[in-house]
Amino acid sequence: MKNTLDFRFTFRNFIVKNYIIYILVRLIISILQAISLEKATQFGDFLAWLCGDVLKIRRRLVEDNLRHAFPECSEAEIRGMERGMWRHLFRMLVETAFAERKIHLTNWKQYVTLRNEVPPLRCIYERRPVIFATGHLGNFEFAGYVLGLIGIPAYTVARTLDNPYLDHYLGTYRRSTGQAIIPKNHASSMLQQAMEFGKTLAILTDQHAGKKGVRSRSFGRTVYTHKVISILAQTYDAPVCIASSIRQRGEPFHFVIEVAEFLEVRVNPEHAGTREMAQWYNDNMERLIRQVPDQYWWLHNRWRDDK
């Protein structure tokens, strides 16, 4: 009886805590939507200062990641990149709040530039499956929104958030232009179906894979990367694109969505193996991150050795 009561109390606390967090997030988004984009951006910068400089959320992890990635940089430069990361994260929130009212099929070209899009588009028109491999760089959420808007909705592999209310809210945004969300923990059958029907697949490559992953290197440190991209690329003859969505001049909604690398495994078999493929996209993502380090999620605990 006591165990049952303890479980009910814990479960009730879990629900209440998650709902309060959800209400706070919705309140912040409602405030952003009630003011101009310029004022919303300024408010987002204030929240970035609050989280990074006052509350110091995950500061030790962020600074450790940055020092390992940029050992040549001074403390002032490290702090500058940390502050830039927090501004970027809250500008992502602002862009999420304003996307549906700001970006439409008639005006998206005023804000978004596509680069090197021809090779994957040719495969999409031929109804071949295409894999977009990206990471927590730039505004990957906005990239999915825009691609769906212009008629290229992707099947996106995403981890289910611990907060079910926030997970449902974010899922509504993701699906608003046609994205299909594949829960990370139950992905196998849906991935197979997407590939067989020649769909476009988007995967974040910088997730920590743990014991199931393949060992590779990123920023000079060991990481464990998921094998799924290599397996799908070989099984379904699917080209792999290293893609990014980088904000320009720090301005909300002004992005270059670029296919930085395009790989056909049948043409480049040296990258087909799981280890070789993992190192290939880790190397390319590192190159892209180094160009705009303030637009990467350095609070992401990827470099942990718990295999």
N, C-alpha and C positions, 0 to 999 in steps of 0.2 A: 504493500500500500504506500509506504514511504517513497519507494522508487518511482511509483506512478505519479505521486504528487510532485516529486522533484522534477520529473520529466515535463509535466504540465507547466510548472513554474518556469523552467528553462525555455521551453518552447514559446510561452507567452512573452517572456522577456525578449526573445529573438524577434518575434513578430513586431512587438512595440518598438524596439530599437531600429529595426529596418524601416518601419513605417515613418518614424520621426526623421530619419536620414532622408528618406524619399520626399517627405514634405518640405524639408529644408532645401533640397535640390530644386524641387518644383517652384518653391518660393523665389529662389535666386533667378531661375529661368524666367519666371513671371515678371520680376523686376527688370531684367534685361529686355524683355519684349515690350515693356511699357515705355521705354525710353528710346532715344535715337541710337543708331548704330555707333555713332561717335561717342556718345555718353556711355553706352554699354561697353565699348572697348576700354574706356577709362575706368569703369567700375571693375571690369575684369582684371585690369592692371593692378587695381587696389587689392583685389582678392589674391592676386599672385604675390604681392608684397606681404600680405597678411600670412599666407601659407608658408612662403619661403623664408622671409626675414624675421617674422614675429613668432609664429608657431613652430617654424623650423622642421616641418614635416619631412621625415626620412632624410634629413640633411646628411647624416653620417654615411648612409648608403649612396646618396647622390654624389657627394664629394669623393668617396672612395672610388666609385665607377669612373668619375671624370679624371681623377689623378692617375689611375691605371691607363686610361685611354690617351691622356695628354700629359705625360710626365714632364715634357719640356715647358709646360705652361706655369706661370706664376700663380700664387694664391689669389691675386686680384682677378686674373683671367679666369680661373676656375669659378670664383664667385660670380663673375659676369655671365658665364655660361649657365650656371645654376639659375640665376635670376631670369635669364632669357628663356630657359626651359619652362619656368612657372608662368611667364607671360604667354608663352606659346600654348600651354595647356588650357589656360583660361580663354584664350582667343578661340581655341577649338570649341569651348563651351558656348561662346558668343555666336560662333558660326552655326552651331547646332540649333541654337535658339532662333536664328534669323533665316536659316536656309530656305524654308518653304515659302516665306514671303519675299525673299530677296532674289533667289535664283530660279529662273523659269526656262522653258524650252526656247523662248524667243530672245532671251538676253544672256544665256550662259557664256557665249563667246566673248562678251565684254569683260568677263572675269577670269575665264579659264583658257589656258593655252595647252593644246595637246602636242607632244613631241614624240617622234619616232613611233607613231601609232599604226602605221601602215602594215607592218608584218603581222601583228596579232589580229588586226581588223580583217586582213585577207583570210586568215584561218577561221575567224568567226563567220565570215560570209560563206566559207566552204563547209560550214557546220562541223568543223573539227573542234574538239575540246581544247581549251587554252587555260593555262595555269598562270595567274598573276601572283608572284611571290613578292611580298613587301614586308614592312616591319613597322614598329612604333615610331615612324619617322614622318614628319609633316602631318597633314590632316588626312589620314587614311580613311576616316569615316566620311569625310566630305567627298573624297574621290569615289567611294562607292555610291554615294548619293548622286553625283553628277553623271557617272557612267550609266546608272539606271535611268536617269532622266533622259539621256540621249539615245536610249534604246539598247544598252549593253548591260542589262542587269546580271549581276554575278551571284553565284552560290558562294557565300562567305562562311568560312569556318570560324566560329567565335566561341570563346569560353563563356558559359553561363555565369552571370554575375551572382555573387553570394546573396545579394539583396534582390529578392524576386520582384519587388515593385520597380526598382530601377532597371532591372533586366527587361521587364515588360515595356517600360517607357522607352528605353534605348532601342528595343526591337521594333517598336512602332515607327521610330524615325528611320531605322535602317530599311524597313520594308516599304516605306512610303513611295519610293520610286521603282519598286519591283525586285529589290534584293531578296534572295532566299537565304535564311540563316540556318546553318548546319551546326547543331550543338557539338562542341568539341568531344565530349565524352561518349557520344553515340553517332559517330560520323561515318563509319565504314559503309553501311548500305546506301546512305544518301550520296556519298562521294562516288561510289560505283555507279549509281543511277545517273548522276550528273555527267560523268565522263561518257557513259554509254550513249547519252542523248546529245553529246557534243556541246555541253554547256561551258560557260566561262566560270572558272573557279578562282577565288581569292583567298590566300592563306598568309597569315603573319608568320614569317620564318624565324623570328627572334623570341619565340616562346621557349621556356626551359622545358626540355623533354624528359629529364630525369633518367631513370634506369632503362626506359624503352628507347632512348635516343642514341644517335651516333655521335661519337666524340669528334669535335673539330675545334678550330681556333677562331677567335674573334677579338680584335684589339689586343692581341698578344696573350690572351688567356683562354683556358679551356672552356668550351661550352658544349652542351648536349642538345643536339638538334633533332627534330622529328624526321623520320625517314619517308613520310608519306609523299612528298613531292617527287622524289626519285622513283618511287614505286609506281605512282600514277603516270608519270611521264613515260616510263618504259612500257607499262602495260597497255596504255591507250594511245601511244605515239602522240602525246600532247606536248606542244612547245611550252617552254617556261620563260616567262618575262619577269625580269627584275624591274619593278615599278615603284615610283614615288610620286607624292603630291606635295610639292614644296611651296610654301607661302612666299610671295615676292614682296620685298621692301617692308615686311612686317605688317602689311595691310590686310585686314580681314577680307576673305573671299577672293583675293587675287592669287591664283595658283598656276603653277606649271605642273601638269600631270604628264610624266615622262616614262617611256619605256627605255630604261637605261641599257638593258641587255636583253637579247632575244636568243634563246637556245633551242635548237632542234637536236634531240638526243641521237637521232639516227644519222645526223650530219656530224655531230661532235660526240662520239661514243666515249671519249676520254672523260667526260663529265657525267656519264650515265649512272655509275655506281652510287650507292647511298652516301658513302664517305666523300667521294669526289664531288657529288652534287651539293652536299651540305657545305663543303669548303668553298665551292664556287659562289653560292649565293651569300655566304657569310663574308667573303672577300668583297663582293660587289656592294653589299649593304654597308660594310664599313667604309668603303670609298665614298658612298653617298652621304653617310652620316658625318664624315669629316668635313664635308663641304658646308654643312649647316648644323653644327653640333647643338645649337640652341633649340632646334626643332626635333630633338630626340628625347624619348622618355628615359632619362638617366635614373629615375626612381624605380625603374623596372629591375627587379632582382634576378637578372639572368645569369650572372657570372657566379654561380654557387656550385660547389663540387659536392653533391650529395648522391652521386651515382651508387 
